[in-house]
Amino acid sequence: MSSAAAVVLLAVTVGSLVYCGLTLVAARRYLCVRPPAGAPQPPISVLKPLHGVDEGLEENLESYFTQDYPAFELLFAARDAGDPALAVVARLCARHPGVAARTFVTGEPPYPNAKVYSLDRMFAGARHDLLVMSDSDVRVSPDLLATVAAEFADPPLGLATCPYRAVPGPSIWSTLEAIGLNTEFLSGVLVARLLDGMKFALGPTIAARREVLVRIGGFDRLSRYLAEDFVMGQFAAEAGYGVILSSYVVEHRIGSQGFAANVRHRLRWNRSTRRSRPWGYVGQVFTNPLPPAVLMTLLRPGWWPVLALTVVLRGAAGWAAGIAVLHDPLVRRRWYLMPLQDGVSFLAWLGGFFGNTITWRGRTYSVKKDGTFERVDGGQGQGAR
């Protein structure tokens, strides 16, 4: 039995080494593409869903008020008028009176995905045809809109999704998660782009033409999907529009979580991924090369050179994604935490195979096989985000 297990682990490890090599190639290919200079700068509507005051919210939102771009508007939406995030917006509007900004109070959403409902309400009121949808925990530099506009100078392009550099709070668990997002997760995105092109999108920041959102069925079609970002890119690609991984990297401020909250978050992420793309989820076994290599070496100590090679290639792949692509100071400074993060991520991946419910903001939802979800704790029409 141990011999068979060792062979299986060796096969997984070899597959993981191939994956690390693909990550190096994929990072190189991504870095070779940059938007043209001197492109037109059409007006842009920025849509920002809000829900409470997260750590650093004012600085996050202000980074959009200070865009170096000739014509843009900022739209903000919250569920109720008493949301403290709206007070933050009011302060920023007073501080930057020259920026066109509007707020929307949506009320409780009629379907599970409250973020989509907020986007739908803002979309209806947006004045411009190029839209940037960005979460409240995202922080950017003044050239975001100019970079996105330059990319959309390509007429076939319908949707662009920004890679993100996760910035954690002081918790060790959020630090580990950020290292995983900036190395393991981004590697998966880059390899998918290399092998099959961009047929999905990433949630923190997405830019799209209005006609694309209308053509794919609008936000109503996205309303019951948990991973609405993923399927938005998928639907756009299926409709024949170009989808790209933008050259602009945003900062995703993930805050700080304790152990229990981080476990719930990881399980929510993994269960939703398994439901959205089941075969892709199984393939994630190759994205954590160190755990199977360690287990293999425990069973067959004489195979230690394979473990040594795995350490080298995992480090190289993490460098390519986290430092060469994202310019992440966290990975540069705390690279030695990658093996621990890989172990935690591997356990969370295994846990994702079990259970179909998630907990978000104190509410429980069931995730269905098609990636849609519904509330199961007695509420009606209460949104998840």
N, C-alpha and C positions, 0 to 999 in steps of 0.2 A: 504493500500500500504506500509506504513512504517513497519507494522508487518511482511509482506512478505519479505521486504528488510532486516529487522533485522535477520530473520531466515536464509536467504541466506548467509548473512555475518557471522552468527554464524557457519554455515556449512563450509564456507571457512576457518574461523579461526580454527575450530577443525581440519580440514585437514592440516592446517599449523602447528598446534601443533604436529600432528603425524609426519610431515616432519621434524620438529626440533628434535624429538626423533630419527628419522632415521639418521639424521646428526651426532648425538652423537655416534651411533653404527658404522656408516660408517667411522668416523674419527678413532675410536678405531681399526677397522679392517685394515685400511690403515697403521696405525703406527706399526702394528704387523708384517708387511712384510718388510724384508730388504735383499739386495743382498748378495750372499755368499762371504766370504773372500778368497783370494788366487786364484781368477779366472784367466783364460788366458787373455792376453791383446793384442788383434789383432790390426793391424793398422787401423786408423780411418781418414776419410775425413770429414772436417767440412765445410759446405756450408753457406756463409753469404751474402745474398742480401743487397745491399746498395742503398740509395737514399737520398743524401744530408747529412748535418751534424746536427744531432739532439743533444740536450743537453746531455753531458756526453759521446759522441760517442767514443772518444779516450780511455777513461777508460773502456768502455764496450768492445771494440775490444781487448784491451790489456789483458783483463782477459782470453782471449783465447790463446794469445801468451805465457802465463805463466802457461799453463797446466802441471801438474806433471804426465806425461804420456810418455812412451818410443818412440812411433812412431805415429805421426799424421801430417796431412797437413791442411793448412788453404786456402780456396778458397773464393775470394771476387768477386762480380759482380755488375757493375753499368751500366746504360744505355748509358752514353757517357763518353768520356775520360776526359772531363772537370768537372766531378762531384767532388766537393771538398772532398768528403769522400775518394776518391782514394789517395789524398794527405795525409790524416790521415794514411791510410794503409802504404803508402811509408815511413812515419816517423817511424811507428812501426816496419816495416821490417828492417830498418837501426838500430833500437834499439835492435832488437832481431834477429841477423843474423843467428843464429843456427836453426831457425824455418822455415820449408818448407812452403812457402806462394806464391800464384799466384793470379793474378787479371785477370778479364774478362771484356771486354766492349761489351755489348750485342746489342746496338742499340735499336730502339723503338720496343716493342713487337708486334707481329702480331695478338695478341688476348688480351682480356681485362685484364687478371691477370698478371701484369708485374712481380710480385714476383715469380710466377710459371715459367715464361719464364727465369728469372735469374737462378732459381734452375735447370731448364732443361739444360741450357748451362753449368753450373758447374758440374752437374751430368755426362754429357758426358765426361768431362775432369778429373773427380775424379779418383784416382788411386786405392782406396781401396773399399772393399765390405761392410764395416760398415760405415754408413753415419750419421752425425749429422747436421740437418738443423736448423739454429738459426737466429732469427731476429737481426737487428743491435742495437735494444734498450734493449738487454738482457745482464746482467752482471753475471758472475759466479765466483766460487772459484776454486782453482787449481785441485780439485778432481772430477770435472764433468765427464771427459772422463773415468777415472778409474771406477767411479760408474756405468756409462752406460755400459761399457765393462763387468763388473761383472754381470749385469742383463742379458746381451745377452749370457752369458754362458749357459743359458737354450735354447736348440736347437729349441723347437717349437716357441719361441718368434720371432715375425717378426717386431714389431714396439713398441716403447716406447715413451710416451709423458710426458713431465715434467710439474708438477704443478708449478705455478709461484706466487711470492710475488710481488704485484704491489708497486712501489715506486713513489710517486707523486712529482710534482714540488710545488712551493709555493702557487698556486691558491687553493682557498677553493673548487672549483669545481673538480679539479683533486684529491684533498684530499678525497672528498666524493666518487669519482669514485674508488679510490684505496681501501677504506674501503669496498665498495660494492664488488669489485673483490676478496678481501681477506677473505670475510665472506660469502656473499650471493652466488657469482658465484662459489667459490670453494665448498661450501656446495652442490650445484647442481651436480657438478662433482663427489663428493664423494658418494652421494646418488645414482646416476646413476650407478657408479661402483658397489655399494652394491647390487642393485636390478637386474641389467642386465649385469654386466660385462662391460669392456671397449670396446665399439664398435664405438669409435670416437677418435679424437686427438685434442690437443690444440696447437694453432699456434706458440707461441714464441719459443719453442724448441722441436723438434721431432727427434728421432733416428730410423733408419730403415735399414734393410738389403737390399742390392742392388736387390736381387732376388725378394723381395716383391714389390718394385717399378716397376720392369719390369712386374711382374705377374699381377698387377692391371691395366696395360695399360700405365704406365709411366706418366710423367708430362703432356703429351698432353691430356690425359683424364681429368686431373684436371684443364685445362687451362681456362675454362669458368665458373668455380664455384667461387663464392665470398668467401665462407667459405671452401677454399681448404683444410685446416687443418682438419676440421671436416670430410669431405668425404674421405680424405686419410686414416684415421683410420677406417672409415666405410667400405671402399673397402677392406682394409687389413683383417678385421674381416670376411667379407663375403667370402674372398678367402681362409679362413680356417687357417690363421695365428694367433698366439697369440698377443694380444695387451694389454699393461699394462700402468698403471699410475706409472711413475718412482718414486723411493724413493728420487730422487734428486730434490730439489726446486731451481729454478732459480729466479733471480731478474729481473723483467720487469719494466724498467724505463719509465713510461708513460708520463713524462714531465708535462708541465703546460698549461692548457687551460682556456680561459675565458668562460663566461656563454654561449654565442652563439655557440662557437666551441664545447663545451661539449655537448650541446643539439643535435647538428648535429651528433656528434660521437655516442651518446647513441641511437639516432634514426636509424643510420646506422647499429649498432650492432643488435638492436631489429628487424629491418626489415629483415636483412639477416638471423637471427635465425628463424624467423617465416617462411621464405621461405624454409630453410634447413630442419626443423623438426616442421611442423605446430602443431601437437598434443602435442609435448613436450613444445612448446611455450605457448599453452593454460594452460598447467600444471604449468607454472611458477607463476600462481596466488598464489600458496601455498608457494612460496619462499620469499614472503614479508609479514610476519604474522602481523606486527604492523598496517599498514594502515587499513585493513578490521576490525581488532579488535577495533581500535579507532572509526571507523565509526559505528560499531555495538553498542558500548557503548554510543555514542551520541544519537542513536535511542532508546536504552534501558539502561539507566544509572544503573538499578539494576543488570545488567550483568557484572558489573565492575570486579568481581573476575576472569572472563575469561580473561579480559584485563591484570590483574595482572599476571596471570599464563603465558600469552603470552610474557610479558616483560621478565620474568625469563627464559623461555625456549629459546626465541630468543637470549638473552644474553649468555646462555650456548652454543647454537649452534655456535654463532659467536666466542666465546672463543675456541671451539673445532677446528674450521676451521682456524681461523686467528692466534691463539697463539699456540695451541697444535701441529697443523700440519705445519703451515708456519713460526712459531716463528717471527711473525710480530710485530716490535716495535711500528708501527703506531696504530694498533688496541689496543695494550696494553696501549698506551699513550692517545689515543683520542677515546676510546670506546663509549663515550657519544654522538658521532656524528652518531652512527648507526641508531637511529630512524629517523633522518633527511635524511640520505642516503636511508633508506627504503622508505620514502615518495617520494623522487625524483625518485627512481628506479621504484616505482609503477606507477607513472605518465608516465615515459618513456615507460614502458611496455604497458600501455594503448595506447600511441601514436604509438607504433609499429604495431598496428592492422590497421593503416590507411596509405595509400600510398605505392607505390612499387618502388620509386626512391630513390637513395642515392647520396650524393655529397662527392667526395674524391679528394683531391689535386686540387680543382678548376674544376673538371670534373663531369658530371652528368651521372649516370648509371641507367638502369632499371633492377630490380631483378625479375627473372621469377619464376614460381611456382616450378620448379625443383631445384632451388638454383643457377642456372647459371645466368649470368648477361651480359649486353652489353651496350656500350656507346650510349647515345641518344641526345647528344648536338652537333652533327655534326661531331665529330672526327671519324677517322677510325683507328682501330688497336692500339689505345692508351691505355696503361695499367693503372690500378687503383692503383698499389702499386709499 
